[in-house]
Amino acid sequence: MSDDLPAASHSIAEFIHGYEEDHVLRGFRCPKCSLVTATWGLACPRCGSLERTETRLADSGKVAAFTILSVPGDDFLNDAPYAYVVVDLDDGARVTGWMPGVKQQTDLTIGERVRFVPSYKPGVQFVKDADPSARR
């Protein structure tokens, strides 16, 4: 790595700690092209700028895509089937996560409102925005 690259705002471990323990989604905003991303990195994935600022991401958004996982990893054996989702957050960032309780394709729709909720499980967990039982 070149010595002229700026240090990352935080490490990947701190990024993950943000949603798993601090209960906030963090990302980066590029001052040159205005991209907001949840993806950790040293440079903007759109324009390559090394200038980016850390930002707190929105907690809610709309489902852009999803699939139902029936054969999960070890951490999610008791939750299967569940949805793996791609969410367009209200601030323009896109993030992936999982949704427990979504057992089949008809349980969720593209464009449906969802929100981030803390979980003891790894990863970013979303619930339907209208689900009052999961309010923080």
ZILIN-V323247 format. One line per field, one symbol per residue. ss: DSSP state (h for helix, s for strand, l for the rest). phi: phi as a letter, one per 40 degrees, with the letter a starting at -180 (. if undefined). burial: b if it has 24 or more other C-alpha atoms within 12 Angstrom, else e. A space follows every 50 residues. Layout:
ss: ???
phi: ???
burial: ???
//
This chain:
ss: lllllllllllhhhhhhhhhlllllssssllllllsslllllllllllll llsssslllssssssssssllllhhhhhhllssssssssllllssssssl llllhhhlllllssssslllllllsssslllhhhll
phi: .ccccccccaccccccddccbcgbcbabbcccbgcbbcccacbcccbgcc cabcaccccbabccaaacbbbccdcbdcbccacbbbbcccchcbbbabbc gccadccabcgccbacbcacccgcbbbccccccbcc
burial: eeeeeeeebeeeeebbebbeeebbbbbbbbeeeebbbbbbbbbbeeeeeb bbbbbbbbbbbbbbebbbbeeeeeebeeeebbbbbbbbbbbbbbbbbbbb bbeeeeebeeebbbbbbbbebebbbbbbbeeeeeee
//
